[in-house]
């Protein structure tokens, strides 16, 4: 495990949790079982990041495009999400993690939206942050932010305005984005925030990701020269 020393871990790590369905297929199981295994791994990885000193983790739980998947799979993911909401306050209490849900909540029923807000309120005083991107799309996030500013009377918009207004405006942009499952793209994830993020891609399917591989990528991150457009 990496040592929790100042400066030796990034402040914000984001994960594209890809490969749950393929993980299940390899084991001749329904895709829903892969998502259940992925949910278990999600808790493990988030807790590990907190233990090594990462201040913020963002996970891509469900995109705006994921609604196109088979109804049975979508229903299973939403059921897992509802189960998680009920457990979220206790899950990360020991690790001092607050929970934020980022994405368009309009698709959820009033009870689910109320439960999401309740979790956010009950964990608000904690010092680390978990952002769960649910019904999230990076392009939609930017459009929603601009439309909100127009509605508020803005006639001139700066980068700082957009950064404040986007779903994840409460947290700094990610230092690292890690995608599992072998695909090499962002898939509409954190498009505004990822401008200077270091990108990592692994063939490992999400339910198979181990803490040691995360540590290895963090170590590689500190070997990269982040120039932010300079020399």
C-alpha positions in Angstrom: 0.0 0.0 0.0 1.2 3.5 -0.7 2.2 5.5 2.3 -0.2 8.3 3.3 2.4 11.1 3.1 1.8 14.7 2.0 2.2 15.0 -1.8 2.5 11.3 -2.5 -1.1 10.7 -3.6 -3.2 12.8 -6.0 -6.0 14.8 -4.5 -8.7 13.6 -6.9 -8.9 10.2 -8.7 -11.8 9.4 -11.1 -12.8 5.9 -12.3 -14.6 4.8 -15.4 -15.8 1.4 -14.0 -15.9 -0.6 -17.2 -16.1 -4.4 -17.7 -18.8 -5.6 -15.4 -20.8 -7.3 -18.2 -17.7 -9.0 -19.7 -16.6 -10.1 -16.3 -20.0 -11.9 -15.8 -19.9 -13.3 -19.4 -16.5 -14.9 -18.8 -18.0 -16.7 -15.9 -21.2 -17.7 -17.8 -23.3 -15.5 -15.5 -25.9 -12.9 -16.4 -24.6 -9.4 -16.8 -26.5 -8.3 -13.7 -24.1 -10.4 -11.6 -21.3 -8.5 -13.1 -22.8 -5.2 -11.9 -23.3 -6.7 -8.4 -19.6 -7.7 -8.3 -18.7 -4.2 -9.6 -20.7 -2.6 -6.8 -18.8 -4.6 -4.3 -15.5 -3.6 -5.9 -16.5 0.1 -6.0 -16.8 0.1 -2.2 -13.4 -1.6 -1.8 -11.6 0.8 -4.1 -13.2 4.0 -2.7 -12.2 2.9 0.9 -8.7 2.1 -0.3 -8.3 5.5 -1.9 -9.4 7.2 1.3 -7.0 5.1 3.3 -4.0 6.2 1.2 -4.9 9.9 1.4 -6.9 10.6 -1.7 -9.3 13.4 -0.9 -11.8 13.0 -3.6 -13.0 10.0 -5.8 -15.4 10.2 -8.6 -17.0 7.1 -10.2 -18.9 6.8 -13.4 -21.8 4.7 -12.2 -24.4 5.2 -15.0 -24.2 7.4 -18.1 -27.0 9.2 -20.0 -26.3 6.7 -22.8 -26.6 3.6 -20.6 -30.4 3.8 -20.8 -30.0 2.2 -24.2 -29.0 -1.1 -22.6 -31.5 -4.0 -22.2 -34.3 -3.2 -19.8 -33.4 -6.1 -17.5 -29.8 -4.8 -17.1 -30.9 -1.2 -16.6 -33.4 -2.4 -13.9 -30.7 -4.4 -12.2 -28.3 -1.4 -12.1 -31.1 0.9 -10.8 -31.9 -1.6 -8.1 -28.3 -1.7 -7.0 -28.3 2.1 -6.9 -31.4 2.2 -4.7 -29.8 -0.4 -2.4 -26.6 1.7 -2.2 -28.5 4.9 -1.3 -29.9 3.0 1.7 -26.4 2.0 2.8 -24.4 5.0 1.8 -24.4 7.0 5.0 -22.9 4.1 7.0 -20.7 2.7 4.3 -18.0 5.3 4.4 -18.5 6.7 7.9 -15.3 5.2 9.2 -13.4 6.7 6.2 -14.9 10.2 6.8 -16.3 10.4 3.3 -19.2 12.6 2.2 -21.3 11.5 -0.8 -22.4 13.7 -3.7 -24.5 12.6 -6.6 -23.7 14.3 -9.9 -25.8 14.1 -13.0 -29.3 15.0 -14.1 -31.7 13.9 -11.4 -34.9 14.6 -13.3 -35.3 11.0 -14.4 -35.6 9.8 -10.8 -38.9 9.6 -8.8 -39.4 12.0 -6.0 -38.7 9.4 -3.3 -35.3 8.6 -4.9 -34.4 12.2 -5.2 -35.3 12.8 -1.6 -33.1 9.9 -0.5 -30.2 11.2 -2.5 -30.5 14.6 -0.9 -30.8 13.0 2.5 -27.5 11.1 2.0 -25.8 14.3 0.9 -27.0 16.3 3.9 -26.2 13.6 6.4 -22.6 13.2 5.1 -22.0 17.0 4.4 -19.6 17.5 7.3 -17.1 14.8 6.4 -13.7 15.7 5.0 -13.2 13.4 2.0 -15.6 13.3 -0.9 -17.1 10.6 -3.2 -18.9 11.9 -6.3 -21.2 9.3 -7.9 -22.0 10.2 -11.5 -25.5 8.8 -12.1 -27.5 9.6 -15.3 -24.4 11.6 -16.1 -23.1 13.0 -19.4 -20.2 15.4 -19.8 -21.8 17.3 -22.7 -25.2 17.5 -21.0 -23.4 18.8 -17.9 -21.9 21.7 -19.7 -25.2 22.5 -21.5 -27.1 22.4 -18.2 -24.5 24.7 -16.6 -24.8 27.3 -19.4 -28.6 27.1 -19.4 -28.7 27.6 -15.7 -26.5 30.7 -16.0 -28.7 32.1 -18.8 -31.7 31.5 -16.5 -29.9 33.4 -13.8 -29.4 36.4 -16.1 -25.8 35.9 -17.1 -24.9 37.6 -20.4 -21.2 36.9 -20.4 -19.7 33.6 -19.2 -16.1 32.8 -18.1 -14.4 29.5 -17.5 -14.7 30.1 -13.8 -18.4 30.5 -14.1 -18.8 27.2 -15.9 -16.5 25.5 -13.4 -18.7 26.7 -10.5 -22.0 25.8 -12.2 -21.3 22.2 -13.4 -22.6 19.3 -11.4 -19.2 18.7 -9.7 -18.4 22.3 -9.0 -18.0 21.6 -5.3 -14.8 19.5 -6.0 -11.5 20.2 -7.8 -10.9 18.6 -11.3 -9.4 15.1 -11.3 -5.7 14.7 -11.3 -6.1 11.1 -12.7 -8.8 9.3 -14.6 -8.5 5.5 -14.6 -10.6 3.4 -17.0 -10.8 -0.3 -16.6 -11.9 -2.9 -19.2 -9.5 -2.2 -22.1 -11.3 0.7 -23.9 -9.3 3.8 -24.6 -11.7 6.7 -24.5 -13.5 9.0 -22.0 -17.1 8.1 -23.1 -18.5 11.5 -22.3 -17.1 11.5 -18.7 -15.9 14.7 -17.0 -15.2 16.5 -20.4 -14.8 19.9 -18.8 -12.9 18.7 -15.8 -10.5 16.4 -17.6 -8.6 19.1 -19.5 -5.3 18.4 -17.7 -6.1 15.1 -16.1 -3.6 12.3 -16.5 -5.3 9.3 -18.2 -4.7 5.7 -17.4 -6.2 2.7 -19.2 -6.0 -1.0 -18.1 -7.2 -4.2 -19.6 -8.3 -5.3 -16.1 -12.1 -5.7 -15.9 -13.5 -3.5 -13.1 -14.5 -6.3 -10.7 -11.0 -7.7 -11.0 -9.2 -4.4 -10.2 -6.9 -4.7 -7.2 -5.7 -2.0 -4.8 -2.1 -2.8 -5.9 -2.8 -1.9 -9.5 -4.3 1.4 -8.4 -1.2 2.1 -6.3 1.0 1.2 -9.3 -0.9 3.7 -11.5 -0.6 6.4 -8.8 3.2 5.8 -8.6 3.3 6.2 -12.4 1.3 9.4 -12.2 4.1 10.9 -10.1 6.7 10.0 -12.7 4.8 12.1 -15.3 5.8 15.7 -16.0 2.6 17.8 -15.8 3.4 21.0 -17.6 -0.1 22.4 -18.0 0.8 23.9 -21.4 4.2 25.2 -20.2 7.7 23.9 -20.7 
